[in-house]
Amino acid sequence: MTVPSILAEILAARRRRLAAGELAPRGTAEIPSDGAGFLAALRAGGPRVIAEIKHRSPSAGTILSGERRSWPFEPPDGPARMGPAIRAVARAYRRGGAAAISVVTEPDFFGGDLGWLPEVKRVSGLPVLMKDFVVDETQLDLALSLGADAVLLIVAALDDVTLTRLHAAARERGLAVLVEAHDEEEIGRALEAGAEVVGLNARDLRTFRVDLDRIVALGRRLPSRVVRVAESGIHSPADAERLAAAGFDAFLVGESLLRSGDPARALRTLRSEGATEVKVCGVTREEDLVAAEELGADWIGLNLSSRSPRQVSVQRARTLREASRFAKGIVAVVAGSSVAQAQAIVGEVRPDALQWHDDFSARTGLDVPVPVWQAVRVGKDSLGEAAAWPADVLLLDAAHVSLAGGTGETWDWRLLSHFPAERKVFVAGGLSPENVAGAIAVCSPSGVDVASGVESGPGIKDSTKLAAFLAAVRREKGRSGG
């Protein structure tokens, strides 16, 4: 067995840390390992994605920067200041529909940290793979102590006796095992070791060259009882579709998602789903917030306006904000508030964005440390002027004589053509599970905003309607979904 030089260096570094006692178990996991859950996630219907979190690699350099923050008020933590970025990506993968998350924990060559793994599992609620270079059973006990659901065994890194022993030891501990192979000979060794999940890596460890044609051919060598995972070089829906047609059950993808700038959107696009974002507005109850986030909503809107039948108090908004787990962010919606009042709300609620629902001119002097969403009232505001308004997001809603938002009234979605393609524009007003796909098809917005269309009463969301709305958005790719 000849080990490529870079792999040999990595293995030597892992053995040094092992000998120094740095890879010993770390107590008891907060969330126990569940290898069966990991396997079930990969065996579910349709192509599944194991989305990867990786700081850097020897071939690609830095991939994920520590400058990202999960929300603006959260201080940087850890020596590499990676904590907020790791949590934000984990939540994005959950929203994007990942089946599981791979966390690269090797520190010397990949900049990883074993502490990220339990945090990713806690934040995402998804099965987690400890992607490391396992050479000893001590590392399996370490994986258990961190709550890993699966571990990686690389055929090229281990002799046959060690590969078989580690695979059996991992399964005895209840861990699932992804066995990585690169060629036909390694596939044979993986199967001899008892592999149930085989990852075929399209990257040659000697040259770093990626060749999808090679793993398409190799995949045909695997028996149908084995879960087939394609690794490396997967960048587009066409790549995923081609590999799925060749019999692959799942895809391990990281770099293309992380470099996209919007991992949830990139993941949805890769999975051939609509990439339009969804904001569920007027949430007043924790059970509705949980349901919306479980279904993949990107934004949760909390209305603090006395004009709204969905108004929540500042204290209630803070409680709901603390209950949020998976959303991209919480949007505090204000109408009829002064600039000073709006700034105070941001300071007390600490949302991820502020939505201003009054005249744009009344925003003068507004200074908040979060993105500002500006409502545009179709039928009242000049769309030509609104297209140039400085705002992070423009939200188009129907004008109403007494309501600042949540009108339940639709408007001509073709009017979105007044806005440059580069503007981030959300569409609101009268959207429902029945008409949202049509709205996306007509105007391809960046996102859609729903309130009354998924309710049984003001501020009371209907879980069935919520599920139907999210499903309709994800089915409708439009132009925004690629």
C-alpha positions in Angstrom: 0.0 0.0 0.0 1.6 3.3 -1.2 0.4 6.4 0.6 0.5 9.7 -1.3 3.0 12.1 0.3 0.5 14.8 1.4 -1.7 12.1 3.0 1.4 10.6 4.7 2.2 14.0 6.2 -1.3 14.5 7.5 -1.3 11.0 9.1 2.0 11.6 10.7 0.6 14.8 12.3 -2.4 13.0 13.6 -0.3 10.3 15.1 1.8 12.9 16.9 -1.2 14.5 18.4 -2.6 11.0 19.3 0.7 10.2 21.1 0.6 13.5 22.9 -2.9 12.6 24.3 -4.6 15.4 22.4 -7.2 13.1 20.8 -8.5 11.5 24.0 -12.3 11.5 24.6 -13.8 14.7 26.0 -16.4 13.6 28.6 -20.0 12.8 27.6 -21.7 14.2 24.5 -24.6 16.6 25.2 -26.4 15.1 22.2 -25.5 11.3 21.9 -24.3 9.8 18.7 -26.9 8.2 16.4 -25.3 6.2 13.6 -28.6 4.7 12.6 -30.0 8.2 12.2 -27.1 9.1 9.9 -27.7 6.0 7.8 -31.4 6.7 7.6 -30.8 10.2 6.4 -28.7 9.0 3.5 -31.2 6.2 2.6 -34.2 8.6 2.4 -35.8 9.1 -1.0 -34.1 11.2 -3.6 -30.5 12.4 -3.9 -29.2 13.6 -0.5 -26.5 16.1 0.3 -23.9 15.8 3.0 -22.9 19.5 3.2 -19.4 20.2 4.5 -17.9 22.8 6.8 -14.3 23.2 6.1 -12.0 26.2 7.0 -9.3 25.5 4.5 -7.5 22.7 2.5 -4.0 22.1 1.2 -5.3 22.3 -2.4 -7.8 25.1 -2.2 -6.4 27.4 0.5 -8.9 29.3 2.8 -12.5 28.4 2.0 -14.5 29.7 5.0 -13.6 33.0 6.6 -14.1 33.7 10.3 -15.3 37.2 9.4 -18.9 35.9 9.0 -21.2 36.5 12.0 -24.4 34.6 12.8 -25.9 38.0 13.8 -24.5 41.5 14.3 -24.5 41.6 18.1 -22.7 38.4 18.6 -19.0 38.9 19.6 -16.3 37.0 17.9 -15.1 33.9 19.8 -12.3 31.4 19.7 -8.7 32.1 18.6 -9.7 31.8 15.0 -12.9 33.8 15.4 -14.7 31.0 13.5 -17.5 30.3 16.0 -20.2 32.7 14.5 -19.3 31.6 10.9 -19.6 27.9 11.8 -23.0 28.4 13.4 -24.3 30.5 10.6 -23.3 27.9 8.0 -24.8 25.1 10.0 -28.1 26.9 10.1 -27.9 27.7 6.4 -27.3 24.0 5.6 -30.4 23.1 7.7 -32.5 25.6 5.8 -31.1 24.5 2.5 -32.2 20.9 3.0 -28.9 19.1 3.8 -29.4 15.5 4.9 -26.3 15.7 7.1 -23.3 17.9 7.8 -19.6 16.9 7.5 -17.3 18.8 9.8 -13.6 18.8 8.9 -11.9 18.7 12.3 -8.2 18.2 11.4 -6.3 21.3 12.6 -2.8 21.2 11.0 -3.7 21.1 7.3 -7.4 22.0 7.3 -7.6 24.5 10.1 -10.4 22.5 11.8 -11.4 22.3 15.4 -12.9 19.3 17.2 -15.1 21.7 19.2 -17.0 22.7 16.1 -18.6 19.3 15.8 -21.0 19.3 18.8 -21.8 22.9 18.2 -22.8 22.2 14.6 -24.9 19.3 15.7 -26.6 21.4 18.4 -27.2 24.4 16.1 -28.4 22.4 13.0 -30.2 19.5 14.5 -28.8 17.3 11.7 -26.7 14.1 11.8 -23.0 15.0 11.8 -20.0 13.3 10.3 -16.6 13.8 12.0 -14.4 14.1 8.9 -10.9 13.5 10.1 -8.0 11.1 9.6 -8.8 8.2 11.9 -5.9 5.8 12.6 -6.7 4.5 16.1 -9.7 3.4 18.2 -9.1 6.3 20.6 -10.4 8.6 17.9 -13.6 6.6 17.7 -14.1 7.2 21.5 -13.3 10.8 20.9 -16.0 10.9 18.2 -18.5 9.4 20.6 -17.6 12.0 23.3 -18.3 14.8 20.8 -21.7 13.3 19.7 -20.5 12.5 16.1 -23.0 10.2 14.3 -20.5 9.0 11.7 -16.8 8.9 11.1 -14.6 8.8 8.0 -12.2 5.9 7.2 -9.9 6.5 4.2 -8.9 3.3 2.5 -5.7 4.9 1.2 -4.6 5.7 4.8 -5.0 2.3 6.3 -3.9 -1.3 5.8 -6.5 -4.0 5.4 -6.3 -5.3 9.0 -6.6 -1.8 10.5 -9.4 -0.8 8.1 -11.4 -3.8 9.0 -10.7 -3.5 12.7 -11.6 0.2 12.8 -14.8 -0.3 10.8 -16.0 -3.0 13.1 -15.0 -1.0 16.2 -16.9 2.0 14.9 -20.1 0.0 14.2 -19.9 -1.7 17.6 -19.9 1.8 19.1 -23.0 2.7 17.1 -21.2 5.0 14.8 -22.0 5.0 11.0 -18.9 4.8 8.8 -18.2 6.6 5.5 -15.4 4.6 3.8 -13.6 6.7 1.2 -12.1 5.0 -1.9 -10.4 6.4 -4.9 -10.1 3.5 -7.4 -11.2 0.0 -8.1 -8.7 -1.7 -5.9 -9.7 0.5 -2.9 -13.4 -0.2 -3.6 -12.6 -3.9 -3.2 -10.8 -3.3 0.1 -13.7 -1.2 1.4 -16.2 -3.9 0.6 -14.0 -6.6 2.2 -13.9 -4.4 5.4 -17.7 -4.5 5.5 -18.4 -1.0 4.2 -22.1 -0.1 4.1 -21.5 3.5 2.9 -18.8 4.1 0.3 -17.6 7.5 -0.7 -16.0 7.7 -4.1 -13.6 10.7 -4.2 -13.2 12.3 -7.6 -10.0 14.1 -6.4 -6.8 12.2 -7.1 -4.7 12.5 -3.8 -1.5 12.5 -5.8 -2.3 15.2 -8.4 -5.4 16.9 -6.8 -7.0 16.6 -10.2 -10.8 16.1 -10.1 -12.4 13.7 -12.6 -16.1 13.0 -12.3 -16.0 10.6 -15.3 -13.8 8.3 -13.2 -16.2 8.0 -10.3 -19.2 7.6 -12.6 -17.5 4.5 -13.9 -16.4 3.3 -10.5 -19.8 3.7 -9.0 -21.1 0.9 -11.3 -18.7 -1.4 -9.4 -20.6 -1.0 -6.2 -23.4 -3.4 -5.2 -26.9 -1.9 -4.8 -26.9 -2.7 -1.0 -24.2 -0.1 -0.5 -25.0 3.6 -0.1 -23.0 5.4 -2.8 -21.6 8.8 -2.0 -20.0 11.1 -4.6 -17.2 13.3 -3.2 -15.4 16.4 -4.6 -15.9 18.3 -7.8 -19.7 18.7 -7.6 -20.6 22.3 -8.4 -23.9 22.4 -10.3 -27.3 20.7 -10.5 -26.1 19.1 -13.7 -23.3 17.4 -11.8 -25.7 16.2 -9.2 -28.2 15.0 -11.8 -25.6 13.2 -13.7 -24.2 11.4 -10.7 -27.7 10.5 -9.4 -28.5 9.0 -12.9 -25.3 6.9 -12.4 -26.7 5.5 -9.2 -25.2 7.7 -6.5 -27.5 8.1 -3.5 -25.8 11.1 -1.9 -23.2 13.8 -2.5 -20.6 15.3 -0.2 -20.3 18.9 -1.2 -18.5 21.8 0.6 -16.3 24.2 -1.2 -18.8 25.3 -3.9 -21.4 25.9 -1.2 -19.1 27.8 1.1 -17.7 30.0 -1.6 -21.1 30.9 -2.9 -21.7 33.5 -0.2 -25.2 32.1 0.5 -24.9 28.4 1.4 -28.6 27.8 1.8 -29.4 29.2 -1.6 -26.5 27.4 -3.2 -27.6 24.1 -1.6 -31.2 24.5 -2.8 -30.0 25.3 -6.3 -27.7 22.2 -6.2 -30.7 20.1 -5.1 -32.8 21.6 -8.0 -35.1 23.4 -5.7 -36.3 27.0 -5.9 -33.8 29.3 -4.3 -36.3 32.1 -3.5 -36.1 33.0 0.2 -39.2 32.9 2.4 -40.1 35.3 5.2 -42.9 34.3 7.5 -44.2 37.5 9.0 -46.5 38.4 11.9 -45.3 35.4 14.1 -46.7 35.7 17.6 -46.3 32.2 19.0 -43.3 30.0 19.7 -44.9 27.0 18.2 -45.5 28.9 14.9 -41.9 30.1 14.9 -40.6 26.5 15.4 -42.9 25.1 12.7 -41.8 27.8 10.2 -38.1 27.2 10.9 -38.4 23.4 10.8 -40.0 23.8 7.3 -37.0 25.9 6.1 -38.2 29.5 6.4 -35.3 31.9 6.0 -36.7 34.9 7.9 -39.1 35.3 10.7 -40.9 38.7 11.0 -42.0 40.1 14.3 -44.4 43.0 14.1 -43.9 45.6 16.8 -46.4 48.1 15.3 -49.5 49.1 17.2 -51.2 49.3 13.8 -51.0 45.6 13.3 -53.3 42.9 14.6 -50.2 40.7 14.9 -48.3 43.1 17.2 -46.0 41.6 19.8 -44.4 43.5 22.7 -40.7 44.1 22.9 -40.4 41.5 25.7 -42.4 39.0 23.6 -40.2 39.8 20.6 -37.1 39.1 22.7 -38.5 35.7 23.8 -39.3 34.7 20.2 -35.9 35.9 19.1 -34.3 33.7 21.7 -36.4 30.7 20.6 -35.2 31.0 17.0 -32.8 28.2 15.9 -32.6 27.7 12.2 -33.7 30.9 10.5 -31.3 33.2 8.6 -32.6 36.0 10.8 -35.3 37.7 12.8 -36.7 40.9 11.2 -38.2 43.5 13.5 -41.1 45.2 11.7 -41.9 48.8 12.7 -44.6 51.2 11.5 -45.8 54.4 13.1 -42.6 54.5 15.2 -40.2 57.3 15.4 -36.5 56.9 14.4 -35.6 57.0 18.1 -38.2 54.3 18.9 -37.0 52.1 16.1 -33.4 52.4 17.3 -34.5 51.5 20.8 -36.4 48.4 19.5 -33.2 47.2 17.7 -31.2 47.7 20.9 -33.7 45.8 23.0 -34.8 43.0 20.6 -31.5 42.6 18.8 -32.9 41.4 15.5 -31.0 40.6 12.4 -32.7 43.2 10.4 -35.1 46.2 10.8 -38.1 46.5 8.4 -39.3 50.1 8.1 -42.9 50.3 7.0 -43.5 54.0 6.9 -42.5 56.7 4.4 -38.9 56.4 3.2 -38.4 60.1 3.9 -39.3 59.5 7.6 -36.2 57.3 8.0 -33.9 60.3 8.1 -31.3 59.9 10.8 -32.0 56.2 11.3 -28.7 54.6 12.5 -28.9 50.9 13.4 -26.2 48.1 13.3 -28.4 45.8 11.2 -29.5 45.7 7.6 -32.6 47.8 6.9 -35.6 46.5 4.8 -37.7 49.3 3.3 -41.3 48.7 2.5 -42.5 50.0 -0.9 -46.3 50.5 -1.0 -47.5 49.5 -4.5 -50.2 52.0 -5.5 -48.8 54.8 -3.3 -45.1 55.0 -3.6 -43.4 55.9 -6.8 -41.8 52.6 -8.0 -39.2 54.5 -10.1 -38.0 56.5 -7.1 -38.2 53.4 -4.8 -35.9 51.5 -7.1 -33.1 53.9 -6.1 -33.8 54.0 -2.3 -30.8 53.0 -0.2 -31.9 49.8 1.6 -30.5 46.3 1.9 -33.9 44.9 0.9 -36.9 46.4 -0.7 -40.2 44.8 0.3 -43.1 45.4 -2.1 -46.5 45.3 -0.5 -50.0 46.5 -1.6 -50.9 49.9 -0.3 -53.9 50.0 2.1 -55.8 52.9 3.6 -55.3 51.8 7.2 -52.8 48.9 7.4 -49.1 49.4 7.2 -48.5 45.8 6.1 -50.2 42.4 6.1 -52.9 43.7 3.8 -53.8 40.4 2.4 -54.2 42.1 -1.0 -52.3 41.2 -4.1 -50.9 43.5 -6.8 -49.6 43.2 -10.3 -46.4 41.3 -9.8 -45.1 42.4 -13.2 -44.4 45.8 -11.7 -41.3 44.3 -10.2 -39.7 44.9 -13.6 -39.3 48.6 -12.5 -36.4 47.4 -10.2 -32.9 46.5 -11.4 -32.0 42.8 -11.3 -29.2 43.5 -8.8 -31.7 44.9 -6.1 -32.8 42.4 -3.5 -36.6 42.6 -3.6 -39.1 40.7 -1.6 -42.7 40.4 -2.7 -45.6 40.6 -0.1 -49.3 41.0 -0.2 -52.0 38.3 -0.5 -49.6 35.5 -1.1 -50.8 32.0 -0.3 -49.9 28.3 -1.0 -52.2 28.6 -4.1 -50.7 31.6 -5.8 -47.0 31.9 -4.6 -45.6 29.7 -7.4 -47.4 31.9 -9.9 -45.9 35.1 -8.3 -42.4 33.6 -8.5 -42.9 32.5 -12.1 -44.0 36.0 -13.1 -41.4 38.2 -11.3 -38.6 36.0 -9.9 -38.2 37.9 -6.7 -35.3 37.5 -4.3 -37.9 36.4 -1.7 -41.5 36.2 -0.7 -43.2 37.4 2.5 -46.3 35.7 3.8 -48.5 36.5 6.8 -52.3 36.1 6.5 -52.0 33.6 3.7 -50.8 30.9 6.1 -53.1 31.8 9.1 -56.2 30.5 10.7 -56.6 33.8 12.4 -54.5 37.0 12.8 -51.1 36.0 14.2 -52.1 32.3 14.4 -50.2 30.3 11.8 -51.7 27.1 10.3 -49.0 24.4 10.1 -50.6 22.7 7.1 -50.8 26.0 5.2 -47.2 26.8 6.2 -46.0 23.4 4.8 -47.9 23.9 1.6 -46.5 27.4 1.1 -42.9 26.3 1.6 -43.4 23.3 -0.6 -44.8 25.5 -3.4 -41.9 27.9 -3.2 -39.3 25.1 -3.3 -40.9 23.5 -6.3 -41.0 26.8 -8.3 -37.5 27.5 -9.4 -38.3 30.5 -11.7 -35.3 32.5 -12.9 -34.1 33.1 -9.3 -33.6 29.4 -8.7 -31.3 28.9 -11.6 
